[in-house]
Each structure stands twice: as structure tokens, then as C-alpha cells.
Amino acid sequence: MLVLLCLTANHRNASLDILERLSIGAPQATRALVDDELFVAGAVVLATCNRFEAYLDIEEPLTGADVVAVESVVDAMATASDIPVDHLRASLEVHHGSDAVAHLFAVTSGLESIVVGEDEISGQVRRALDAAREEGTTSGELESLFQKATHTSRGVRNRIGLRGKHRSLVRLALEMASTRVADWSQANVLVVGTGKYAAVTVDAVRARGAINIGVFSPSGRASAFAARYALAPREDFAEAAALADIVITCTTDAVVHANAFVPGRRVLVIDLGLPRNVDPEVGQVDGVDLLDLETIRLHAPLEQFRAHDDARAIVGDAANEFTADRLAGPAITALRQEVLGVLDTEIARAGKRGASEEVESALRHFAGVLLHSPSVRIRELAVEGRLEEVRMALQVLHGRTVEEPDVDDAVWHHAG
């Protein structure tokens, strides 16, 4: 039996300081748990500028293993992130089974973000799964879950018209900054960073009308990034900052200190990095306005689009279908075992009578066609909450007993 757990610290329940510390230390701790804990079968870690989440595939060899797993993960993340364990425990929410499924689907669709419906989160979820694959920490069950989450997020955007609406944390930050920028076309903008988020930032700044955009890379990749996006590469940060009207940081390997700015010269600094890219003391420099994630999230609107309720309904339906599909798994497996067992017997018998490979192929095709409709119907009945009828039918018609799993755990029960 496998159980899904999600431990989440996000902009609603955790301070930026805790999120920052988790983003640095907790991923390695979570990977170590997969290697060291006998009952942690897989893990995917999602770390963004406003959330840290660990999705764990827990193999439950004993009653209460999920409770043990939660405590193990909290202790490991607290130690790795230098956070008092009581403080971390108070900043985490734990979702089990079907609740964890619904939560991931909502997160991937942008419904749990600071900017509801943001564009970037679905890509961040995909990259979290890719990273888990590279680290060797994912599992077949988590693969299915995250792929379904990505599919659901596309459905939300397509069905309620979110595509092309440009919802993102970057754009919210620029919207807030626009009250301090008289004319974006006249502003000298410096982007610090060359990753995916930097590319999104460049697009968003250009959409505001900015023309004079330079890029600085702490890792020395400014020239290649500048050539790709038609920007001006900057090799020296201090020189570039001295000329900039707006500095936007969105990288993982830089910390900008107060001595980088000339007191009295007006400059707007937007820090989109986590861990933070800008020392908070920068905001104390005369003439410097600092807009960081803490400020952005405090001023973010609670709802960003009228279709929020419709999006929640789509996500809820998708989560219910995923859960029902997992619940239907044992019944479908039992039916397949019955039919395929008979099939193998008949193929062996036909082979003894000299039947050709074409006969075997035809019989297997026939069995597949025969199984398709009842398998689909079992999933439909699972969605309707009528699996007891399926179990009774299998018992009466085929003599197959399918145990009724616990609802919370069954969402993660192996389907065969």
C-alpha cells in the first residue's frame, strides 16, 4: 500500500524567511529521505518564490507510517534549513491522499498562487518532476500524478479563457512599479539573471514599453543571453547599476548589497529571487526604492479573475476523476486477470492444434476489445461512487473478491 503526502509551506502560511531557508536546504534533505527511509518510495520537491512543497510517495508497512514519515521529513527539513522544528511545523500544512491530489492540481493551475492563474507555475511543476527524474527520486505513482496535474492545468486555461492573459508574479510586480516609472520607454532597465524567469521578465518589461534593457549574469552568461534576446550585455554590475533606473533581480546565485548603489540617485530595485537576491538594507539607501516578494505578496489582490469558481470546479472534477481511477484500479485488474487467464489457456490450446500466430494475435485483439467497455464503465462507476456494485458483480459473475480499500489511502493504492 502506498500513501501520498504533501507538505507545503507557502505565501499563506509561512514567512518569506522560512520559504527562503527551505529553498536552500530542504531539497537535499528530501532527497536523502528517499535514500535512507525505508518507507519513502519517492519524492518530488516544488520550490518557487512563494512556496515550498514536498510530495512524498509513502510505502506503508505499518499502521501510522504516514505520521512517522511526516515527522521524519519535518525534522530533516528543519535541520537542513536551520529552522527550529517547532517553527517549521507551525508553518507547514499536510495533505493526505485525495486532498494532496486536489492541492497539486490547484497549485499547477495557478489557483494557489499570489497571482491567481499565473502563467509560470505549470512550467515550474513540470521542471520539479524533471529534477526528480534526474535525481532518481520520483516514482511511477508520482509520475502519473504530476502528468495529470499538468494536463489539468492546460484544461483550466483552455476552458475558461486564461491563455494569453499574462498573469504572473513578474507582471504584478511591474504593475506595482508602474506608479513609480513615468515612461518605461525612457527608463534604463537592468535585468540580473539569465534563466527562464529572466526571459519571462524581459518579455514582461518589453510589454511595458521598455527599450533600453541590459542584462548582467553573476555566472558570466550575459553575452549569450543578450544575443538570444537582443539585449545589451553588462560585464560589471556596479557600472551597470550606476546607470540603471530600474534593476530587476531574478537569479539564484547573486546577492546585491547596499554599497552597489550611489546614495541620492533614484533607482527602483525589484527583487524577484528566492533566496532573496537583494539585501534588505538596500531599501535603506537614500534614493533607492526596494520592491521585494514580501511587499508584492502583501499587496497582491485576493482574486485575479472572475472565472475562479469555474476553475476550481474543473480542478475538483479532475482530482475526483484521478482518485476514482485509482479506486477503480483493483477491480479493473481483477477483471483483466480473469479474462487474460482464460485467453492464455485458449491460446495454449490453439497452439497445440497448430494455430498460426495470426490466430493468437486475433484472440488478443478480441480480448482487448472485450475488456475496453467494462473497464471504462468501472471508472465511470467509481466517479459516481458505485464501486460496491462493481465488487458485487465481480464476486457474483466471476468469483473474484476485490477488497474495499480505505478511501484516503485508496487514491494511492497500486492498481496492478
Secondary structure, DSSP 8 states (H G I E B T S, - for coil): -EEEEEEEEETTTS-HHHHHHHHHHHHHHHHHHHHH-TTEEEEEEEEETTEEEEEEEEE-SSTTHHHHHHHHHHHHHHHHHT--HHHHHHT-EEEEHHHHHHHHHHHHTTTTSSSTT-SSHHHHHHHHHHHHHHHT---HHHHHHHHHHHHHHHHHHHHTT-TTS---HHHHHHHHHGGG-S-GGG-EEEEE--SHHHHHHHHHHHHTT--EEEEE-TTS-HHHHHHHHT-EEES-HHHHHHH-SEEEE--SS--B-GGGS-TTS-EEEEE--SS-SB-GGGGGSTTEEEE-HHHHHHS--S---TTHHHHHHHHHHHHHHHHHHHHHHHHHHHHHHHHHHHHHHHHHHHHHTT--HHHHHHHHHHHHHHHHHHHHHHHHHHHTT-HHHHHHHHHHHH--------HHHHTTS---
